Amino acid sequence: MAVHLMWLGDPAQAQVVMATPGPWRELVEAGPGLVVVESDETVSRIYHEAKSLLSDECALVVAPLGHRPKARGLTGGTVAWLRARLPLPDRD
């Protein structure tokens, strides 16, 4: 299972993605327009599925997360959700 970060240029459209079944197992709205996605699918599949749900004017970025990002100020429970799914980055 992989974790991806999805940013939507129109935060209101996050609810459209959150409410629609797609190639994701779980979605968490981490903040306005910021969604973390758990899925077995590729970045491309997640991107194109989300893109099909959004208005043409809505910006969209989808990126894989290989390690736990440093974060603060996210929606309650998001950091714990990330901790449960992603390892810390290697420390040199």
QUIVEN-V793267 format. One record per helix or strand. SS is the DSSP state (A for helix, B for strand). FROM is the first residue (numbers start at 1). LEN is the number of residues. If there is no record, write none. Layout:
# QUIVEN-V793267
ss->[SS SS]
from->[FROM FROM]
len->[LEN LEN]
This chain:
# QUIVEN-V793267
ss->[B A B B A B A]
from->[2 11 26 34 43 60 78]
len->[7 8 6 6 11 6 8]
